Amino acid sequence: MAMHIGPIVRAMNHSRTRVILIVLEIAVTLAIVTNCVNVILAERAKMMQPSGFDDANIVRIDVLPYGEGFAEPGVIGALIDSDLRAIATIPGVRAVANALFEPWDPRGSSSTFHRVDGVGGGLAMQEYYGTQDLIDTLGARIIEGRPFQEGDHSSGTTLVSPSVAIISKGLADVMFPDGDAIGKALRRGDPGEIEEDPLTIVGVIEHFHRPFVFDEDGSLARLALFVPARIGGAWGMPYLVRAEPGRLDEVIPAVAAALKENRAERAIDVRRVGDTKGRWFAGSRIVVATMSFIIVALVGLSALGLIGLTALSVSERTRQIGTRRALGATRSDILRHFLIENAIVTAAGLALGIIATYALNIFLVNNVTAVKIAPELIAAGIGILLLNAVLATVPPALRASKISPAVATRSV
Amino acid sequence: MFLYQIKTALKSLRRNPILTALLIGGIALGICIATTFVTLRHMYMRDALSQKKDQVFYVRLDSWGQDSSLDQFPGGIPNQITYPDARGLMSSPVPVRQTPTYMTKMFVHPDPGVAEPYQAEVRMVFADFFPMFDVPFQYGGGWPDAADERVEPVVVIDYATNLKLFGGENSVGRSLRLRDRDFQVAGVLAPWRPGLRIFDLTRDPTGAPEPIYIPFNHGEAMTLWAAGNNSGWKRQTINSFEDNIQSERIWLQYWVEIPDAESRGAYNDWLRGYIDDQRALGRFERPTRFAVTTIPALIEEFGLVPNGVKAMSLVSLLFLAVCSLNLVGILLGKFLSRIPEVSVRRALGASKAQIFWQHVIECELIGLIGGAAGIILSIGVLSVLGRFMDNGDALGLDGEMLLVAAVLSLLAGLTAGIYPAWRVCRVAPAMQLKIQ
């Protein structure tokens, strides 16, 4: 076998253009395919990130008052209590909370808190308000401590200012690396900034993930603090409703009807968390679909191009092949010649392709914050393109091997 | 001669339909993907202001506190301005048009029987807003400047609102109740969906423009709070709308239109003077700094084109390049198999240049036919893409993008064909004749 390589390389010298073309094609194909796969993997990882909540079965309902009398003291608090009771009795409703939070809503703001015991400084985090059943309504899992309970926030005419909080594990890990968050207290602002009652941590939830438009490095996505509170005003009363699995469609109109019946002159605005999540990832889905298509099309096209070029070289060398056959070369010698030739050219293309892949990746990382490419990915790309090259060489090479030795004796 | 070459090229294309279909298909695929994603990117850059992109400016002032961090803002300068500054800037005589603006929410009370009351986003603007942003009207128009001064209850509604509330007919002059006040319709917008809601950069930039517009001065009269982004550096207790509009909080956007460079210089001088005056009153603790920015520069500074879109447009162009590179081999085979015929033509007097151009034209024909097919395909792909995007309604081919697609098609044809055409034109007439 080794003895073949010398003549094959020398023979390639006669068709330099073809060799250069194939090398270029393969190099660019490898660069695009591996970088596309890299982007797809990064986007999929983003989409697969669980929010930690029962996204598919939760709906956010904003109740917006427009009539007279909503600004009177006590009216909104009483309405929230009665709305919650009305919604909770609807068949198919698993849990309901009055909450200023909407999973996957890309807007948001952050607040700063610090440890009352003086360890560490202020840390920016997401802060949300909600009533007793908030954690159950979200479908979040408490891994330490307890959920909110009666008396944590105002109800009826009893006014309670919040003194406890539930935090995400992501926040606990950052602020309490020793794992002793429960029972510790946080205070708003940077140390010494604001005189406000501290919040004692009573619970930790397992997952929390809510990215923001303005949180590019994702540092805020997992840091959350939930404060027990009734939240609402003449501007509106926000609710989260969690349905039994698959029953959201029947629950939504029933909830809207119950709210209207409880108090007229209120507009109702409904947003499914699943839809909100879908909108947040619309761009990612488009990128994944298109890049997948581009990968398939590119591998197919490069096979076609290779078949075309090899076929051309076979037809150009018909007489030489006939001569070699006449001089004793077997069919498999001819087949092997083309396979080895294309393997060498492909290998050269792939070698150049590795450089091109890194160049494109560096460009993407610098300009569009893609993820650095893993060597395993390039190895996989090389394997696929090598296989593709061999498969694309076989049909024209087979045809070459069938050229009759008699061709050598003809003049055309 | 040119016509003859086109005829010959068409004849050659018909000779091997499968090969031709492959070539055209390859170009079509490349052009479809490239056009789609170049158009997608273009959508973000295109705006209603393409005619005067260097005449309309966003104004920002560094009104921040001495020791407060500006890290949160693109370009390190507050992204909005305060209410006192909005009032102050309005006194400048330099801009030909100007408006502070913000978004609020109000309840719309349609005629009972038409629709239930609902909450809508309302943009507060001066009359200058509409001509400044080339806002298209279906009926009527913006209100007169006098309506701003006299705080008249006039309103501009968008196409969809007019359809919902007035059945789509000419509603100019009709009455519309907003919160607790009757407004008179001054104008109805034509369907209007820019790719970016550029006039308010602090909200989701791909959102649709607000459906309702009323004179800015109603803000104070009706105590209409901003419903958009609101930030501040100073500890100030805000218990009333009065506190709000006197505070150092920033929640307004400010736009000016200044057509010529000379006035732009004058405006910069005016702003310096304004800041000096304010500093004398105890505001503007930091060194004088302001930004008067064009829309294209804002898009860049605020990073409004999503990275995925940038990456896709780059990858799609590379994809087109590989498509045409892959066609080189096929064309080479096709042209070289024609060597006997070419050598006869050469012997009969065709010049090298004629043979070369003949084949280049054949490739360009493939490029154009493939390009046309690709453009048609990309119209389909774009309409599917549009359904998945918030600003999808703004997505579509325009004249500029058609031109880009045509140029890309010609380039792709040239990339694929120039080398094979050059190879085939070098055929020596005599030798081939001898063999024949």
Interface residues (C-beta under 8 A of the other chain):
Chain A: T17 R18 L21 I22 L24 E25 V28 T29 A31 I32 N35 C36 V39 E43 L64 Y66 P106 R107 V213 E265 A267 D269 R279 A282 G283 S284 R285 I286 V287 T290 M291 F293 I294 A297 L298 L301 S302 L304 G305 L306 G308 L309 A311 L312 S315 E316 L360 F363 L364 N367 V368 T369 A370 S411 V412
Chain B: L22 G26 L29 I33 T36 F37 F107 H109 E116 P117 Y118 Q119 D204 P306 N307 G308 V309 K310 A311 M312 L314 V315 S316 L318 F319 A321 V322 C323 L325 N326 L327 V328 G329 I330 L332 G333 L336 S337 L385 F388 M389 D390 Y419 R423 I435
